Amino acid sequence: MTELAPPPVQEEQGIRRITHWIGGRAVPGESGRSGPVYNPATGRQTGAVDFASAEEVDRTVQTAKEAFPAWRALSLSRRTELFFRIRDLVHERRDEIAKILTSEHGKVFSDAKGEVTRGLEVIEFCCGIPQLVKGGFSEQVSTGIDVYSIRQPLGVVAGITPFNFPAMVPMWMWAPALACGNTFVLKPSEKDPSASIYTAELLREAGVPDGVFNVVHGDKVAVDSVLEHPDVAAISFVGSTPIARYVYEHGTKHGKRVQALGGAKNHMIVLPDADVDMAADAAVSAGYGSAGERCMAVSQVVAVGDVADRLVEAIRERLPQVKVGDGMKPESEMGPLITREHRDRVAAYIDRGREQGATVVADGRETAPDGGGFFLGVSLLDHVSPENDAYKDEIFGPVLGVTRVETYDEALRLVNDNPYGNGTAIFTRDGGVARRFQFDVQVGMVGINVPIPVPVAYYSFGGWKASLFGDSHIYGPEGINFYTRGKVVTSRWPDPATSKVDLGFPQTR
Ligand code: NAD
């Protein structure tokens, strides 16, 4: 087996402390517990993030609860105005946010800017909040009686987010939650927590009142405290499937509304009539972009019929173009993985894949840059059978598998039998087949000649099966529904003609 870089000597100095954000200010943790934050490109620890105790979570929720009545009462016009300001600030500071993402997550700077841009779309959608929370009105349902519906915020809502989109996934949650009039507690990933504190500062600068947006860092202790807290009305979670399932079950048991988005194993089907160059470009960018650490990454190519040899060759030819290196260097196309442990876990699929019958076309350990960074080069496994661990598991790294099948039906069956159902894509020149695939496939987000079909902000994002627990997709119209509850008013006003006071109406109507 090829050796990867050994652990570097830890930096003793220059380790930044990352604190909570409660009630509009940075609040150092008091639990005495913290977690390390690394620059994955160097492998050095750069920060230590405070981990909250149950009491600290409670204080944060109380702060959000106190801020709720005034925030909820703020007029829609004022909230809209604020959202336009937030939109402008995030846009202006896109580069600063992206630098933070690259320094703690490792993704290349251009990709980090792309992350902020996709998050911005959700903020822009929320600028239309007056239109989004409009109810219905039925006049004269019975004589003198009208019925109308309104949507109101829930109160304090919480978001628990993964490491792989430290700015965008929180935006999927806090933007619609705040726009709807809720106050918010964010528990970001402890692996790259700084973007959430930068966001908090930026929201304060935009004029969001203290206590409306709070950040509490931590691990299971903080998550459990949020899930069990009687004053938290709803929880949005994005992360791996086992934790999503746990958050859904534990949160709903405590009476909360929960949407919990889980892991994925996204298949990209390539039919014999596909444009092979287009499919190979797509497989490379969607398989290795952000080092494969995307829930919508293509991790499994399914080559149908005689396209397989041509496709594998076209992908192999493109691999040297994926320059692996520090995300701040302009020539880098792919950065490191999030931690050393994760990198080693991902790399282990190369040997295991081979032992279980796959052909290793490219071994990323051989092309990983030297030094202490958590790098792994691009890896390609061919002839991956559905029994292979590399097929069954969500690898979440730059190891792309190719499975060969004879027919469209076999390919479809693979996707539909998979326990996950986040994203999928089909590459073909035949519109009829594509339409049939869209009809048949049991997955929440489908791409037709588009490898990563993340919906635009005015549609909602969500998978099926083990990729989503709960019935509500995130952001877009379903996000607005999730963060509000309906109220229906039936009202009767006496006919003015019957008034005891003479209002000047004729008595005979
Ligand atoms: P993770 O499940 O390890 O962590 C997510 C959050 O849960 C973090 O805030 C973490 O602190 C918390 N957490 C971790 N272990 C916990 C425990 N035992 N009890 C309570 N809370 C716990 O996920 P990750 O590694 O940060 O992110 C990668 C995963 O997220 C992948 O599986 C990926 O597919 C998934 N993901 C899914 C989507 C989607 O939209 N479906 C989007 C992004 C990432």
Boltz pocket constraint, residues with backbone or C-beta under 6 A from the ligand:
constraints:
  - pocket:
      binder: B
      contacts: [[A, 160], [A, 161], [A, 162], [A, 163], [A, 164], [A, 165], [A, 169], [A, 187], [A, 188], [A, 189], [A, 190], [A, 218], [A, 219], [A, 220], [A, 223], [A, 224], [A, 238], [A, 239], [A, 240], [A, 241], [A, 243], [A, 244], [A, 261], [A, 262], [A, 263], [A, 264], [A, 294], [A, 295], [A, 394], [A, 396], [A, 422], [A, 463], [A, 467]]
      max_distance: 6.0
